[in-house]
Amino acid sequence: MRRLFGGVTLVGLLTGLVMGFGIAPREATQGNVQRIMYLHVPSVWVAYLAFGVVLVASIAYLVRRAESADRLAHASAEVGVLFTGLTIATGSIWGKPTWGTWWTWDARLTSVSILFVMYLGYLLLRGMIDDRERGARFAAVLGIVAAFNIPLVHFSVYWWRTLHQPPSLMKPGPGTMPGIIVAALLANFAAFTLLYVYFVTRRARLLRLEAEAEA
Amino acid sequence: MPDNWGFVLAAYGLAAVVLIAYWRFLSRREKELEDATAIRHDLRQGSSSHPRSEPASERPSL
């Protein structure tokens, strides 16, 4: 079953690549470097999704003390950090040819860096506390507090003047992108969501096996 | 604007390396834990099917 899901995820990723490089046209202003968008934007979507799941699972853990909820939060945070790192790195690579700089302390870039550091801290906190139950409780509180940064990241481009462009998809009102570009982006959103589910289920299973091995 | 294919390649290459590395980490760790679980299971079965002999030092025979 896991192998089948892995295969479906791989097909999804390949489809996303074909859509992004074969079907979607060359963007008129930026040229082909705009194709980084099909990697960068789905990555940040997965980061939002992962940290949203951390929030829900952390609340569930504090209410019900279910270890499965704690494992889900842990696994999701790890995958979220991975994709936030990818978002920052690919954004930086995209920024150099389009903005002329690898990095600038604008509101979006700064807030997403804070998000990255907060969840990195969440993972470090889990590793630092020997008492499993206590570590899970502290991590759950941090998982809830850190989630307040997600809307800050998303709306930073509206609240402050930034070099980073406003969202093209996840925004109110009619879209401004051509349909074929939206389709390619959505294909990659779907593929990355599958990849997120694949990674999180495997990581959560690993955490269960580790707990059993330690018991 | 020039196409900057090098930047595109760098972004996708980096993502591929990171994602494959994480996938390999998961697979390797999973195998290690499954092997350890199988060994523990075998040991437990072995100890239950072969009852332990009496300790030799319990009472010295005269």
Interface residues (C-beta under 8 A of the other chain):
Chain A: R26 T29 Q30 G31 N32 V33 R35 I36 L39 H40 S43 L82 G85 L86 A89 T90 I93 W94 K96 P97 L195 F199 R202 R203 R205 L206 L209 E210 E212 A213
Chain B: M1 P2 D3 N4 W5 F7 V8 A10 A11 Y12 L14 A15 V18 L19 Y22 W23 L26 R29 E30 L33 E34 A36 T37 R40
